[in-house]
Amino acid sequence: MAGSEAQADLAARTRENLSGYPNVTVHTGDGAQFDPMACDAMLINAGVTHPHPFWLGRMREGGRLVLRAALGGTHGTSGPTLTGPEGAELAVNPFGVVVILIPAPSAG
């Protein structure tokens, strides 16, 4: 598991708190610039207006990308929306959360 935290003091505290887990690394810096390599799941806890193409490119087939929408933007007919991959309009739940499912290849 990999994480990224922009604030150095919080990143250091997180590293310390998770030091007993050898499979966890914490990066200090801009999460949009951090390369976690291929992922089955990704949680972006910063408010965003759209999924970063880099994040989508790192998701494995069948993976899940969970985003927190910056709700000050566009509102569609049924509530707030995010602009998704290829311009698709993604509905945002009342808590400002969007889940993007990365399709697995179809069998057959």
HELIX and SHEET records of a PDB file:
HELIX    1   1 ALA A    8  ASN A   17  1                                  10    
HELIX    2   2 PRO A   53  ARG A   58  1                                   6    
HELIX    3   3 PRO A   85  GLY A   87  5                                   3    
SHEET    1   A 2 ALA A   2  GLU A   5  0                                        
SHEET    2   A 2 THR A  25  THR A  28  1                                        
SHEET    1   B 3 CYS A  39  VAL A  48  0                                        
SHEET    2   B 3 MET A  59  ALA A  69  1                                        
SHEET    3   B 3 VAL A  97  LEU A 101 -1                                        
SHEET    1   C 3 HIS A  75  GLY A  76  0                                        
SHEET    2   C 3 GLY A  79  THR A  83 -1                                        
SHEET    3   C 3 GLU A  89  ALA A  91 -1                                        
END                                                                             
